[in-house]
Amino acid sequence: MRLAIALLLLAVIPTAGAQSQESPPPSQSTSEESQAKTDRDDAAMIDDFRAGLTNSVNATATWLDSFFADSINPDDYDTASGSLTLTPEWDEHDGFELDSSFRARVVFPHAERRFSAIIGRADFDDFINDTQQTRPTVIRRDQSDEEWMVGLGFDPYVQTNHSLSFGAGVRGGLNMDPYVRARYRYETIVDDNAELHMQSVAFWRDSDGFGVAQTFEYDTAFSPKWFGKSWFRGTFAERTEGVRWQASQKLYYMYHHERAVGADVWWYGETENAVPMRDYGIRALHRSRFSREWLFLEGWVGMHWPRDTLADDRHPRWIVGIEIEMLFGGD
């Protein structure tokens, strides 16, 4: 993830030229010209990084599809899409952590665009549910689950309100831990200002056996500037202690068409764990586009009350972090 770290540095730390104390200070116009050139160079590096990432994913799809077609037209392989995120966070309970995730999807034209390939590094539950962007970043994940995964997808039925897809692949790098999953998603407009999204996933993986996951999302527009999102996911599998559940409620105020402030309340736990509710908390956040339409910056500060064992007492803990998200492909 060295390239991702470079992206973070380019996005949030302006580059400044060093000045010698012995040299006379440059004129204001010279300084402004130098700064403008530095800004253009930084922007070009970000654009080149994103373009290179998209081209690399598309080239991989071209190579894979060449095994199933007599002739290949490279112009047909511009189907890559995905996201790269980098999240430095300080938690009074856990200390400093640098989290990252990556997800890329390419569609194969010779298969009538029903087959796709997926590669990513993320939490396994987020990966198979394809809902990593709805889960609050502050919900702690099992670090052992954050491994590279590759797979193939088949989408036999995709309509406006309904979609059905299947997938299979491996996770864990050389450990070759295989998985399969089936996913059904339903979306409906409840009224003029509300939408409901429901998703059901059945899965199996060699290391953990069978499982099912159910996700609900409810989006509400209270006014042109106020927006709310309710989110809940429950997962039951052979590796869980009862039902592992996560929930959050967000409220946003859009003070600009590219910027919003908000509040987020979250809870999560496992029903049959010794500590059924592992954590809950609240945070204030700010989200905005940053420099590009496909680059987003979100920062937050909040407080949570974690409890890992029955012997622990809940105490308020500060939490501060930022997340940089870069979308690529799909242009």
N, C-alpha and C positions, 0 to 999 in steps of 0.2 A: 504493500500500500504506500510505497514511497511517492508514487505519482499523486495519490490522493492527498498526502500531506503537503506536497508542493502546491496542489490546488488550494488548500486551506490558506497557506501562506500568501498566495497570490491574491486570494479573495479578501482577506481581512487585514493584511499588514501592508500598507503602502510602502513602496521602496523609496528610499531617500539616498541621494548621493552623498558620499562623505566629503567633508570639507577640511582642508588643512588649516590649522590655526595660524600658520605663518603667512598664508596667502590672503590677500585682501578679499573681502566679501564680494561676490558677484553682484551685478546690478539686478534690480527687481525683474526686468524684462528677461534677462538671461536665466534667472532662477525659474521663472514661469515657463519659459520655453523648455528648459531641462525637465521640469516636472511633467509637462505635457507629453514630452517624448517618452518619459518613463512610464506614464499611464498608458500610452498607446502600445508600448512594448509588452506591458503586463497583460493588457487586453488581448493582444495578438497571441500570446502564449496560452491563455485560457481557451481562446477559439481553436488554436491548433491542437491543443490537448483533446478537446471534445471531438473535433473532426477526426483525429487519429483514432480515438476510441471507437467511434461509429464505424469508420472504415475497416478497422480490424475485425469487428464483429461481423460486418457484412462479408468480408473476405472469407471468414471461417464458414459462413453459411454457403457461400459459393463452392467452396472446396467439398463440404459435406454433400451438397446436392449433386455434385458432379458424378458421384457414384451411382446415381439413380436416373441419369439423363444422358442421352447421346451427345447433345450439344448444350452449351451454356452461354447465355448472354449476360455478361456482367451487369448491364444496365437494369436487369430485372431484380438484382439483389441489393435493394435499398430499403430493406424492411426492418433494420435493427431499431430497437427502442429499449430504453431502460433508465436506470438511475444509479448514481453513485453518491453516497452520503458519508460525511465525516463528522463525528460528534465528540468533541472534548467536553468533559463534565467533571465537576468537583462535587462530591457528596460528603457531608460531615460524617456519615456512617461508614462509607466504603472508601473514601479518599478520591484521588484523581484517576479517571479512566479515559482512554481514547478509544471510542467505538467506531466501527466502520461497517458499511454494508454495500454490496454491489449486486445488481441484477440486470441481466441482458436477455432479450428475447428476439429471435429472428424467425421469420416465416419462410417456408420453402415454396417458391412459385410453382414448381413442377408437381406439387401435391395438391393443387387447387387451393393453396393457402390454408389448408386444414391442419397441416402438420407444422410444428415449430420446434425449435431447440431452445433450451433455457440453461443459463449458467449463472451462478450467483454465490455470494457468501452472506449468509444471514441466519437468523434463528430458524430452525426447521419448521416450526409451526407457522411462522410468518411466510416462509417460502411456499409451503403447500397451499396455504390459504390465499396467497397473493394479496394480502391486506396489510403489509408491513407499514404502509403510510398512515393507516387509521389507528394503529396502536400507539398510545402515548410513548414517546421516547424514554420517559423516566421510569417506565415499568421495567424492572430489572429482568434480564434474561439469563438462562443457563449458559454460561460462557462455553461449556463443553459442546453445546449444540451449534455454536457459531462456526460452521465449517463450510468448505467449498462443496457445492452440489452442482451436478450436471444432469440434464434429463431431456426427454422428448415429450412433446405434448400433441394431443389429437383433439380437435374441436369439431365434433360432428354436427353440433346444433348451436347456432348463435343467432339469436333474434334480439329485437329491441329490449324486451323485458325478461327474456329467459336465455340462459346459456348453459350448455353441458360440455364438460371437457374431461379428458383423461390424461394421465401422465405417468411416467416411470423414469427412474434414473438411479444414481448412486450418490452417496454423500460420504464425507469423511476422508477424502483423498485416497491414499493407498489402502485404507481399511476396507474400501469397497462395500459399504453398508447400503444395500439396495432398498428402494422404496417404490411403491405404486400408490396412486391416489385417483379418486373420482370426485369431481367438483360440480355442483349445481348452484347457479346463482339466479336470483329473482329480484327484479326491481319494479316498483310501482309508484305512481304519483298518488299520494293520499288525498291532497287537496291542492289548491293553487300555490301554497307556500310550504309544502312538506313532501318529502320523499322517503320511502322505506326500502332498504336493501337487506335481503336475507341470503345467506350462503351456507350450504351444507357440504361437508367434505368427509369422505370415508377414505382411510389410508391404512397401509401396512408397511412396516419397515423391519428388516431382519433383526435389528437389535432390540426392538421394543414391541413387536407384535401388532395387533389390530387396534384401530382407534377411530373415533369420529369427532368432528368439530362443528360447532354451529356458531355463526356470527350474525349479529343484528346491528344495523346502522340506521339511525333516524335523523334526517337533516331537516331543519326548520329555518325558514327566513321570517323573522319577526317583523322586519321592516327592510327598506333598501340597504340599511347599514348594519343591522343587527342580525347575527346568524348563529344558530346553535347546532351542535352535533352530539348525539348520544351514541355510544358504542359499547357492545358487549360481546364477549366470546367465551364459550364453554367448550372444554376439550376433555374427553374421556378416553383413556387408553390403558393398556396393560402396565405402562410405566408410571401412571399417575396414581396418586392417593385420593381416590374418589374422583371428583370433577375439578379440573383446574380451570379457574375462571378469572377473567380480567374485565374491568368495566371502567368507563370514563365518561365525563360530561364536560363539553367545552362550550364556551360562549365567546363569540368574536364581535368586535366593533370595528368596521372598516372605515377609517377616517380618511383614506385615500384609496384610489382604485387598485393600487399595488401594495398597500400596507394595512396591517390590522393589529390591534392589541386584543388580548383575550385573557380568559381565566380558565383553568383546567382543574377538575377534581377527579381523582382516580383511586381505584381499589383493586387488589388482586389477592388470590390465595388458592388453596385446595381444600375441598370439603372434608376430607378424612385425614388431613395432616394434623400433627400435634398442635400446630398453630394454624387454624383454618383461614384466618386473614393475615397474610404475610406483611402487607403494607397498605397504607393509604396516605394521601397527601393532597396538597393544593399548590398551584403555582400561577404566577402571572407571566405572560409571554408576549412576544412581539414577533410578527412574521412579515417578511417583505420580499419582493424581488430585489435582486442585488446585481446591478450592472448589466445583466442580460435577462431576456424573457425566460430563459431556461435555468437560471441560477437563483436559488432561494436561500435566505438567511433567517434563522429563527433563534431567538435567545430567550432564556427564561431564568427566573429566580423563584424559589418556593421553599416549602417546608413539608416534611413527611414524617411518619411515625412507624418505622420498621420494627419488626419483631421476628427473630429467626428461631428462637427456642422458647419453651415455656418458662425457662429461668430468666429470660430477658424481660426487662420492663420497657414499656414504650416511652421514648423521650423524643421531643421534637428535634429534627435534624435539618439543617440548611442544605439546599441543593441549588447549584448554579451551573448553567451550561449553554452551549450554542450548538446549532446543527446547520451545516452547509449541505445543501442538496443540489446536485447537478443532474438535469434531465438531458438525455442525448437521443439522437435518432428521431424518427417520427416527424421530420420537417416537411 
